[in-house]
Amino acid sequence: MGKHRLAFVAFDSAKNKHAVAIADGGRGAEVRYLGEIDNSPDAVRKLVAKLTRQYERLHFCYEAGPTGYGLHRQLTELGHVCDVVAPTMIPKRSGDRVKTNRRDSVALVKLLRAGELRAIWVPDNVHEAVRDLTRARETAMLDLKTKRQQLLSFLLRHGRSFPDRNWTKTYERWLAKQTFAHPAQQIVFQDQLEAITTAQARLAALEQQLREIVPTWTMAPVVAAYQALRGVSFLVAITFVAEVGDVRRFATPQQLMAFLGLVPSERTSGDTVRRGSITKTGNRRARRVLIEGAWTYRFSARVGETLRTRLKDLPLSVRAIAWKAQVRLCARYRRLIARGKKAPVVTTAIARELSAFLWAIGQQVAPQTG
């Protein structure tokens, strides 16, 4: 008996086990649940070897999740196509209230065969490592923010309030003068100060590691070129590149905007068109840093000393795009504010257009060859 031509295979991946379902090629062909296998390279290799004896081609898929990209890389190295799909983009029936590993894998393989799934981009090992470091830095930043808020809350409960901006050198000197009558309260205060100092040191160390590693990365020229744009500092650029990758995989800037979740949501029925807030789909980390960077466009267009240093040694085409972006986005910010739009709405609109200029720069500067 000869081999069948094509089969689709879906994994419902988990920490210890993979639930596996298979569907023969062709509409209405058989769909079978194969059971569970261990979440280990050996178990996956044995399954693939068994299926290879029965089918000429295999097309695998599984949901993106905490198990990472190891399964994708193993199946790709074995010479097969493997799609990693975003859980939020998988069609689901609103009335379906039963969820099991078996049902999930069978539903996933049916959708794969029907062409209803869209694969996400999978970074290589080095890119994933840099992404892990940027995310560790973000975690450290949020941890520092939490510890600072805890100290502020403690001081507020005891009627201590600094009249100017917090976390400046003056504020730190003011903190050093604070004393409390009861020893227990003084211990709490000193403990929180020490926790903040430790968190600051951790954040600074991770940022330093990023600055040392990025120059050796293939995406280093892209990170440098993105910093030609106002509001795109080193940390914004490295976060954007680590999360999005090479923007040349997007055919148009509109596709990048949609990936970042910066396009308006829409509900159209008949002649009625309603557009709401942004979709917030896609990568939230890249979206966050772009919105933070977009706030700088509330000032007039100019090239300050910091930006002038970043522009040095960059190609003329990149500098031209950056200046065009600054002139356009600063004017657009003022125009939208004058029309009565709220500042957060305006900043989001600026971030959306800023992503288009990042896309344009990404077409001019290619990553280094590994």
C-alpha positions, 0 to 999 in steps of 0.5 A, a space after each residue: 500500500 502506497 503512501 498518502 500524499 498529505 496530512 495535517 497534524 495539530 498538537 495541543 501542547 502542554 508542560 508534560 504531554 502533547 495531545 495529537 490529532 491528524 487530518 488527511 488532506 482533502 475536504 471531508 477526509 478523515 480526522 483522527 485523535 492519536 492520543 497523547 505523547 510525552 513533551 520530549 524531543 524523543 517522543 516527537 521524533 518517534 511520532 514524526 517517523 511513524 507518520 512519515 512512513 504513511 504520508 509524503 508530506 506533513 503540515 504541523 501546527 500548535 498554539 503559541 504559549 508557555 512551551 515556547 518554540 522548541 517544538 517548532 524548531 524540532 519539526 522544522 529541522 526534521 524537514 516539515 512545515 510547522 505553524 505556530 498560531 496565536 490563540 487570540 486569532 483561532 476561531 471559536 464557537 461562542 456556544 462551545 463551553 466544553 474544553 478538553 485537550 482532545 477537543 482542542 487538538 481536533 478542532 485545531 487540525 480541522 482549522 489548519 486543513 481549512 486554511 483558517 489559521 494564520 501563522 505567527 513569526 518565529 524568531 531564531 535562537 539569538 533573536 529570542 535570547 535578546 527578546 528574553 533580555 528586553 523582557 527581563 529589563 521590562 520586568 525589572 522596570 515594573 518591579 522598581 515602579 511597584 516598590 517606589 509606589 509602595 514607599 510613596 503610599 507608606 509616606 502618604 499614610 504618615 503625612 509625608 509628601 514632597 512638594 516637587 517632583 519625585 525621584 530626583 536628586 532633591 527628592 532623594 536628599 529629602 528622603 534621607 532626612 525622614 525619620 519616624 518615632 517608632 522603631 518599627 516604622 523606621 525599619 519599614 522605611 529603611 527596608 523599602 529604601 533598600 528594596 528600591 536601591 536593589 531594584 535600581 541596581 538590577 535595572 541598570 545592570 540589565 540595561 548595561 547588558 543590553 548595550 553590550 550585547 546589541 552591537 554583536 547582534 545582526 539587528 544592530 544596524 536596524 536598532 541604530 537606524 530607528 534611533 534617528 526618529 524622535 522619541 525612539 531611544 535605544 530602549 524603545 528601538 531595542 524593544 521594538 526590534 526584539 518584539 517585531 523583528 524585521 519589518 520587511 516581512 510586512 508588505 505595507 505599513 498598514 499591516 504593521 499598524 494592524 500587527 501592533 493593534 494601533 488601528 481603530 476597531 470597526 463595527 459595520 452593518 449595512 450603511 452604518 459604520 462605527 469606529 471605536 478605540 484601537 484594537 490592542 491586538 498583537 504585541 502590547 510591548 511594542 505598542 507601549 513603547 511607541 505610545 510612550 515615544 509619541 509623547 515627545 511630538 507635542 513639542 516643536 520640530 527640532 534636532 537637539 544635541 541628543 538626537 544629533 548624536 544619534 544621527 551621526 554616521 546614519 545614511 542620508 536616506 534614514 535622516 531624511 525619513 526621520 526629519 520628515 517624520 518629525 515635521 509631520 508628526 509635530 504638526 499633526 499633534 498640534 492640529 489634532 489638539 486644536 480640534 479638541 482631541 484628548 491628548 491620549 487619543 492624539 498620542 495614539 494616533 501619532 504612535 500609529 503614524 510613527 510605526 509607518 516611519 519605522 517601517 520606512 526606515 526598515 526598508 532602507 537598512 538591512 540586518 547584518 548577515 550572520 
